Amino acid sequence: MNNLLYTVAVILIIGWLIGVFAYHAGGLIHFLLVIAIVAVILRIIKG
């Protein structure tokens, strides 16, 4: 489960970077970034 959470976080961060530089999708991109950061923080806290 931890590896899955980390993988999803990385995918969301990559998607955010692509979106920011390529598509300028507005609020959706920032929402994806927040989800990715929360996932990474949860992974760090849980060990």
N, CA, C and O atoms as CSV, one atom per row, in Angstrom:
chain,resi,resn,atom,element,x,y,z
A,1,MET,N,N,0.821,-1.195,0.000
A,1,MET,CA,C,0.000,0.000,0.000
A,1,MET,C,C,0.866,1.261,0.000
A,1,MET,O,O,0.533,2.251,-0.651
A,2,ASN,N,N,1.975,1.215,0.733
A,2,ASN,CA,C,2.847,2.386,0.783
A,2,ASN,C,C,3.463,2.687,-0.580
A,2,ASN,O,O,3.559,3.845,-0.985
A,3,ASN,N,N,3.880,1.629,-1.284
A,3,ASN,CA,C,4.445,1.846,-2.612
A,3,ASN,C,C,3.412,2.404,-3.572
A,3,ASN,O,O,3.740,3.234,-4.420
A,4,LEU,N,N,2.173,1.961,-3.453
A,4,LEU,CA,C,1.106,2.462,-4.305
A,4,LEU,C,C,0.864,3.940,-4.031
A,4,LEU,O,O,0.697,4.720,-4.968
A,5,LEU,N,N,0.843,4.332,-2.773
A,5,LEU,CA,C,0.635,5.729,-2.403
A,5,LEU,C,C,1.758,6.601,-2.950
A,5,LEU,O,O,1.510,7.687,-3.474
A,6,TYR,N,N,2.977,6.129,-2.827
A,6,TYR,CA,C,4.125,6.879,-3.336
A,6,TYR,C,C,4.070,6.997,-4.856
A,6,TYR,O,O,4.369,8.055,-5.409
A,7,THR,N,N,3.691,5.916,-5.531
A,7,THR,CA,C,3.587,5.920,-6.989
A,7,THR,C,C,2.529,6.902,-7.461
A,7,THR,O,O,2.753,7.651,-8.411
A,8,VAL,N,N,1.389,6.901,-6.809
A,8,VAL,CA,C,0.323,7.837,-7.170
A,8,VAL,C,C,0.788,9.274,-6.966
A,8,VAL,O,O,0.507,10.139,-7.796
A,9,ALA,N,N,1.493,9.537,-5.877
A,9,ALA,CA,C,2.002,10.879,-5.613
A,9,ALA,C,C,2.957,11.329,-6.706
A,9,ALA,O,O,2.878,12.464,-7.175
A,10,VAL,N,N,3.847,10.455,-7.108
A,10,VAL,CA,C,4.810,10.800,-8.160
A,10,VAL,C,C,4.096,11.067,-9.481
A,10,VAL,O,O,4.436,12.013,-10.192
A,11,ILE,N,N,3.115,10.244,-9.809
A,11,ILE,CA,C,2.353,10.435,-11.052
A,11,ILE,C,C,1.612,11.765,-11.026
A,11,ILE,O,O,1.573,12.476,-12.030
A,12,LEU,N,N,1.024,12.103,-9.878
A,12,LEU,CA,C,0.310,13.376,-9.778
A,12,LEU,C,C,1.252,14.567,-9.894
A,12,LEU,O,O,0.902,15.575,-10.508
A,13,ILE,N,N,2.442,14.461,-9.311
A,13,ILE,CA,C,3.411,15.556,-9.419
A,13,ILE,C,C,3.859,15.722,-10.866
A,13,ILE,O,O,3.967,16.847,-11.355
A,14,ILE,N,N,4.118,14.623,-11.551
A,14,ILE,CA,C,4.506,14.692,-12.964
A,14,ILE,C,C,3.374,15.286,-13.793
A,14,ILE,O,O,3.606,16.123,-14.666
A,15,GLY,N,N,2.149,14.849,-13.515
A,15,GLY,CA,C,0.994,15.412,-14.218
A,15,GLY,C,C,0.854,16.906,-13.966
A,15,GLY,O,O,0.507,17.664,-14.872
A,16,TRP,N,N,1.121,17.328,-12.739
A,16,TRP,CA,C,1.053,18.742,-12.413
A,16,TRP,C,C,2.094,19.529,-13.201
A,16,TRP,O,O,1.795,20.586,-13.758
A,17,LEU,N,N,3.316,19.009,-13.245
A,17,LEU,CA,C,4.378,19.700,-13.975
A,17,LEU,C,C,4.048,19.812,-15.457
A,17,LEU,O,O,4.257,20.862,-16.064
A,18,ILE,N,N,3.540,18.745,-16.033
A,18,ILE,CA,C,3.155,18.777,-17.450
A,18,ILE,C,C,2.031,19.783,-17.660
A,18,ILE,O,O,2.052,20.558,-18.616
A,19,GLY,N,N,1.066,19.768,-16.775
A,19,GLY,CA,C,-0.073,20.677,-16.902
A,19,GLY,C,C,0.312,22.131,-16.764
A,19,GLY,O,O,-0.189,22.985,-17.496
A,20,VAL,N,N,1.195,22.417,-15.833
A,20,VAL,CA,C,1.601,23.805,-15.620
A,20,VAL,C,C,2.339,24.347,-16.839
A,20,VAL,O,O,2.103,25.477,-17.266
A,21,PHE,N,N,3.213,23.550,-17.384
A,21,PHE,CA,C,4.037,24.046,-18.476
A,21,PHE,C,C,3.407,23.872,-19.856
A,21,PHE,O,O,3.813,24.552,-20.798
A,22,ALA,N,N,2.431,22.985,-19.998
A,22,ALA,CA,C,1.898,22.707,-21.326
A,22,ALA,C,C,0.464,23.199,-21.528
A,22,ALA,O,O,0.146,23.742,-22.587
A,23,TYR,N,N,-0.396,23.021,-20.542
A,23,TYR,CA,C,-1.810,23.226,-20.791
A,23,TYR,C,C,-2.440,24.374,-20.021
A,23,TYR,O,O,-3.472,24.890,-20.449
A,24,HIS,N,N,-1.867,24.792,-18.912
A,24,HIS,CA,C,-2.430,25.866,-18.090
A,24,HIS,C,C,-3.903,25.591,-17.787
A,24,HIS,O,O,-4.772,26.395,-18.125
A,25,ALA,N,N,-4.173,24.463,-17.154
A,25,ALA,CA,C,-5.544,24.035,-16.880
A,25,ALA,C,C,-6.156,24.723,-15.665
A,25,ALA,O,O,-7.298,24.433,-15.309
A,26,GLY,N,N,-5.439,25.609,-15.035
A,26,GLY,CA,C,-6.016,26.382,-13.944
A,26,GLY,C,C,-6.083,25.623,-12.637
A,26,GLY,O,O,-5.105,25.006,-12.213
A,27,GLY,N,N,-7.243,25.671,-11.997
A,27,GLY,CA,C,-7.429,25.129,-10.665
A,27,GLY,C,C,-7.205,23.630,-10.561
A,27,GLY,O,O,-6.753,23.147,-9.523
A,28,LEU,N,N,-7.512,22.889,-11.612
A,28,LEU,CA,C,-7.356,21.438,-11.576
A,28,LEU,C,C,-5.906,21.043,-11.341
A,28,LEU,O,O,-5.635,20.099,-10.599
A,29,ILE,N,N,-4.993,21.737,-11.951
A,29,ILE,CA,C,-3.581,21.418,-11.817
A,29,ILE,C,C,-3.129,21.626,-10.375
A,29,ILE,O,O,-2.390,20.807,-9.828
A,30,HIS,N,N,-3.569,22.708,-9.768
A,30,HIS,CA,C,-3.171,22.977,-8.394
A,30,HIS,C,C,-3.817,21.978,-7.435
A,30,HIS,O,O,-3.220,21.620,-6.419
A,31,PHE,N,N,-5.012,21.532,-7.745
A,31,PHE,CA,C,-5.681,20.510,-6.948
A,31,PHE,C,C,-4.888,19.203,-6.993
A,31,PHE,O,O,-4.732,18.535,-5.970
A,32,LEU,N,N,-4.393,18.841,-8.163
A,32,LEU,CA,C,-3.569,17.631,-8.288
A,32,LEU,C,C,-2.281,17.761,-7.479
A,32,LEU,O,O,-1.831,16.796,-6.862
A,33,LEU,N,N,-1.701,18.935,-7.483
A,33,LEU,CA,C,-0.481,19.155,-6.717
A,33,LEU,C,C,-0.743,18.988,-5.220
A,33,LEU,O,O,0.053,18.362,-4.520
A,34,VAL,N,N,-1.830,19.532,-4.735
A,34,VAL,CA,C,-2.165,19.409,-3.311
A,34,VAL,C,C,-2.354,17.946,-2.943
A,34,VAL,O,O,-1.873,17.509,-1.897
A,35,ILE,N,N,-3.046,17.179,-3.783
A,35,ILE,CA,C,-3.250,15.754,-3.515
A,35,ILE,C,C,-1.909,15.029,-3.471
A,35,ILE,O,O,-1.688,14.186,-2.601
A,36,ALA,N,N,-1.022,15.348,-4.392
A,36,ALA,CA,C,0.293,14.698,-4.432
A,36,ALA,C,C,1.110,15.035,-3.187
A,36,ALA,O,O,1.757,14.159,-2.613
A,37,ILE,N,N,1.083,16.280,-2.773
A,37,ILE,CA,C,1.846,16.681,-1.584
A,37,ILE,C,C,1.300,15.994,-0.342
A,37,ILE,O,O,2.069,15.526,0.498
A,38,VAL,N,N,-0.018,15.931,-0.220
A,38,VAL,CA,C,-0.631,15.243,0.924
A,38,VAL,C,C,-0.235,13.773,0.932
A,38,VAL,O,O,0.058,13.219,1.992
A,39,ALA,N,N,-0.223,13.142,-0.221
A,39,ALA,CA,C,0.154,11.727,-0.292
A,39,ALA,C,C,1.596,11.515,0.139
A,39,ALA,O,O,1.897,10.556,0.848
A,40,VAL,N,N,2.490,12.403,-0.284
A,40,VAL,CA,C,3.894,12.283,0.104
A,40,VAL,C,C,4.054,12.514,1.602
A,40,VAL,O,O,4.797,11.785,2.259
A,41,ILE,N,N,3.375,13.509,2.151
A,41,ILE,CA,C,3.462,13.782,3.581
A,41,ILE,C,C,2.947,12.609,4.392
A,41,ILE,O,O,3.553,12.238,5.397
A,42,LEU,N,N,1.832,12.016,3.966
A,42,LEU,CA,C,1.305,10.853,4.658
A,42,LEU,C,C,2.294,9.687,4.636
A,42,LEU,O,O,2.445,8.966,5.623
A,43,ARG,N,N,2.958,9.518,3.507
A,43,ARG,CA,C,3.958,8.453,3.404
A,43,ARG,C,C,5.117,8.688,4.354
A,43,ARG,O,O,5.610,7.754,4.986
A,44,ILE,N,N,5.552,9.943,4.455
A,44,ILE,CA,C,6.664,10.273,5.355
A,44,ILE,C,C,6.254,10.062,6.812
A,44,ILE,O,O,7.027,9.519,7.601
A,45,ILE,N,N,5.060,10.481,7.166
A,45,ILE,CA,C,4.588,10.357,8.548
A,45,ILE,C,C,4.424,8.893,8.939
A,45,ILE,O,O,4.802,8.500,10.042
A,46,LYS,N,N,3.858,8.079,8.035
A,46,LYS,CA,C,3.605,6.678,8.351
A,46,LYS,C,C,4.871,5.833,8.285
A,46,LYS,O,O,4.862,4.683,8.724
A,47,GLY,N,N,5.941,6.367,7.757
A,47,GLY,CA,C,7.197,5.638,7.791
A,47,GLY,C,C,7.534,5.069,6.462
A,47,GLY,O,O,8.569,4.419,6.313
